[in-house]
Structure formats: structure tokens, C-alpha cells
Amino acid sequence: MPDCPCLAIEGPIGVGKTTLARMLQPKYSAELLLEIFEENPFLSSFYADRQRFAFQTQIFFLLSRYHQQREASRLVQQQPLICDYIFAKDRLFAHLNLHGDELETYERLHTALAERLTPPDLVVYLKSSPDVLMERIATRDRPYERSISRDYVVELAQAYEQFFAA
């Protein structure tokens, strides 16, 4: 059976990736692959102290996203697939939060894992102003996101702009 198309939606925290993915899913009778972030035991600690918890948080996300994307490879053989993130996102976050030996270690692991994944057929990049992103983050009121700083959201939005400009 030939592979079906895979659409990924990407952008910074609070931009509406999951909302758009859920809206498109029934229209295209697609399987939905949503990022699992609630299971990361380091996430709330990370937002409280980025420097101290960055490596643990990032490695957990890297492995979680890798396993999800491997599952996506199986799913896309059966029907269209819509994802609310791309694997490359993980590296973008790593470069914001890791430095020195931690970043070097991360890069080696990411490179080894990325070689085993197939990128999506189409990526839709969503963007918004930091003010709107902060408003949406506050509105959804996830406990672990309450301490996200505006500076971090600005930094993240800029990183996405650079990533998609390349």
C-alpha cells in the first residue's frame, strides 16, 4: 500500500498548532498525532529554572518525540496523517536551552535518531506576536506554563523565524 501524505503544523508555544490539527483532521479523514508534553516529569521544573533542568527536559522530549515519529511512519502507510509538531523542533529548543557539553551530547543523539525518521510531506508554519502568544498561554492556564517568561517566548518566536527563514 502506498504511503499517504503527512502534514505537520509547527510554530511557537501557544500559536494554535493543536487547534489547527484538530480542525483539519476530520476534513481529511486523517490520523492525528499530537505531541505528548504532559508526561515530561521535568517540564514544570524547567520553566521554573531553565538552566538547571534544561538537559533532562530536552532528552526526555527528544526520546518521546522520536518514539512518536517512529509510530507516525507506521500510521502514514495506512491513511493521511496530521501532526502538531516536527521532529526538528526538538533541536530548535535544544539550541535555546543547552550549552557546552550538554548541547554537544544532545547533538550526537539527535543526529543518530533523526537519520531514522522520514520528514513530513508538508509543514505549515504558524506565527504570532509574543503578546498574543503570552495571552493564549495565560488563557489555557496549564500549571507548568504559568512561569513561562515573556523573554523566553520572544526568544522562541525568533528562533522559529530563523529556522523557517533558512
N, C-alpha and C positions, 0 to 999 in steps of 0.2 A: 504494500500500500504506500503511495507517495506521501511525503511529508506535507502537512498543512501549514499555512502561514502562521508566523509568530509575530505578534505586535507587542512591543514593550513601551511603557509610558514612564518617563523619567523627569525629575526635577527636584528642587529642594524640599525640605520638610514643610508640610502644610500647603503645598501648591495645588493639590487635588488629584494626585495620581490614582489613588484607590477609588475615589469617587468616579473619575472618568472611566476607569477599567470596569467598574460595576455597571456603569451606564451602557457601555459598548458590548458587554458580554452577551446579553440576550439577543441583541440585534444581529450578531454574527454567529449565534449558537456556538460560542467558543467556550473552551475550558478556561477557568480563571486561576491564575497563580499569583497570590498576594504574598508580599514579603512578610515573614514572621519576625517580628521585632519584640513582641511582648515577652517571649521566652528568654531573652537575654538577661541573665541574672545580674549583669554589671551595668545595665543601662541607666538606672536611676543614680547609681554612684558616679557614673561617668559624667552625667550632666551636673552633678554637684561638685566634682573635682576632675575635670578633663585630663589633666596631666597625669594624675595618679592611676586612673582607671582606663586610659586610652588603649593600651595594648591588649588587655584582657577582653575589653569590649569589642575591639576590632577583630581579634582572632575568632571570637565566638561568632560574630557576624559573617566573617569570611567563610567559615566552615558551614554555617547554616545556609547561607546563600548558595554555596557550591552544591550542597545536597539538594536544595530546591531546584536549582538549574539542571542538575542531572535528571531529576524527575521530569522537568519540563521537556527534556529531549525525548523522553518516552511518550509524554502526552501529545506532543505536536505531531506524532506519527498517526494519531487517531482522529483528531479534529483541530480546528483553529485554536490558537492559544493567545490569551491576553495576559500580560504580566504588568505589575505595577512598579517594576524596577528592572535594571540591567545589572549584570554581574560587575561590570566596570565601575559601577557606583561605589563599590566597596573600596576600590583603590583610591578614588577621589577623597573619600572620608579619611582613609589612612594617611594620605599626604597632608591633610589638615591637622591631624591629631597625633601622629607618630613622628619621632625624630631619631637620628643616630642609628644605633644597633637595632632598636626595635623596628624602625622603618625598613632597614636592610633585611632583617629576618622576615618581616611581613612580605616584602617584595619577592623574596625567593619562594615563599609558599604560594603567594598569589600567582606568580608566573607558572609554577608547576600545575596548579589547579586550572587556570584559565585555558591552558593548552587542550584540556579535555572537554571544553564546552563549545557549543555552537552559538554564535550570536543571533539575536532576533533578526527577522527579515526587515522589520521597520521599527524605528524608535521615534516616538513622539515626545518632544521636549516641551515641558510646560514651565513657564517662569512667571514670577510676580514680584512686586516690590517687597522689600523687607518688612515694611509696615503692614501690608496685607498678610504676609506670612505669619508675623507675630500675632496678628488679630485672630487668624484661623487656629493657630496653635493654642491660644488662650481660650477660644470658643470650644474646641473639642476637649480641653481640660483633662488631658492624660496626666496622671500624677507624676510620672517620671519626666515629663516635658515641662513641668512648671518652672524649673530653674534654668531653662534654656535662655541664654542671654541674647539680646538683640545683636551684639557684636558677632556672636557665633553664627547667627542666621545671615548676617551680611556677608561674613567670610564664606559661608557655604554657598550662598547665591552667586558670589563672584567666582568661586571655584567651578560651579556648574557652567557659568557663562564662558569661562576659559576652556573648559572641557569641550563644550559643544561648538566653540568657535574654531577649534583646531581641525 
